[in-house]
Amino acid sequence: MTKHRAAPGTSPAEENKFHTYTTHRIPWFVRFIWICFWIGLVWYIVRWAIPSAKNYF
């Protein structure tokens, strides 16, 4: 088992040039997609899952 997947002969400083994260803030469009997902999930449950479950119980 190898210890790391870095190219042979690279220093930590050279590897660090690919890590340019400056913040942990989530972009607005990711939040928008997440909100749309939850709205869609609630819509699906109300529109399809609850009426379908009534047939089984």
C-alpha positions in Angstrom: 0.0 0.0 0.0 1.4 3.4 -0.9 1.5 6.2 1.6 0.4 9.0 -0.9 -0.5 9.5 -4.5 1.7 12.5 -5.1 4.1 12.5 -8.0 7.6 11.3 -7.0 9.9 14.1 -6.0 7.3 16.8 -5.3 7.5 18.8 -2.1 4.5 19.8 0.1 4.8 23.3 -1.2 4.6 22.2 -4.8 1.6 20.0 -4.1 -0.1 22.9 -2.2 -0.3 25.0 -5.3 -3.4 23.0 -6.4 -5.3 23.7 -3.2 -6.6 27.2 -3.5 -9.6 27.1 -1.3 -10.1 30.5 0.4 -13.4 30.0 2.2 -15.9 27.4 3.3 -18.9 29.5 2.0 -21.4 27.6 -0.1 -22.2 29.4 -3.4 -25.8 30.8 -3.9 -26.6 28.5 -6.8 -25.7 25.4 -4.7 -28.0 26.6 -2.0 -30.7 27.2 -4.7 -30.4 23.7 -6.0 -30.6 22.3 -2.5 -33.7 24.3 -1.7 -35.3 23.2 -5.0 -34.5 19.6 -4.1 -36.3 19.8 -0.8 -39.3 21.6 -2.3 -39.5 18.9 -5.0 -39.2 16.2 -2.3 -42.1 17.7 -0.3 -44.2 18.1 -3.5 -43.5 14.4 -4.5 -44.5 13.2 -1.0 -47.7 15.2 -1.0 -48.6 14.5 -4.6 -47.6 10.9 -5.1 -46.3 9.1 -2.0 -49.1 9.8 0.5 -52.0 9.0 -2.0 -50.1 5.9 -3.1 -49.6 4.8 0.5 -53.3 5.0 1.2 -53.7 2.0 -1.2 -51.5 -0.1 0.9 -52.7 0.7 4.4 
